[in-house]
Amino acid sequence: MNGLEIHLENLGKRYLRRWIFRDLTHRIAPGTRMGVTGPNGSGKSTLLKILIGALAPSEGQVSFAIDD
């Protein structure tokens, strides 16, 4: 399937000494729908900000592929 593919590799975000999330590795295939759920303070908005490039991760990387 053609489209945008998103790769998260060992992604992590830390504020001061506290890790919000860490070692997140996932592939989001083109056309896939996902939901991000969790309690307040669990890192949902932080993850989305990293995905759109508005915030840098503390570790790991996000990469994109278009049409393979």
Buried (B, 14 or more C-beta within 10 A) or exposed (E): EEEEBBBBBEBBBEEEEEEBBBEBEEEBEBEEEEEEEEEEEEBBEBBEBBBEEEBEBBBBEBEEEEEE
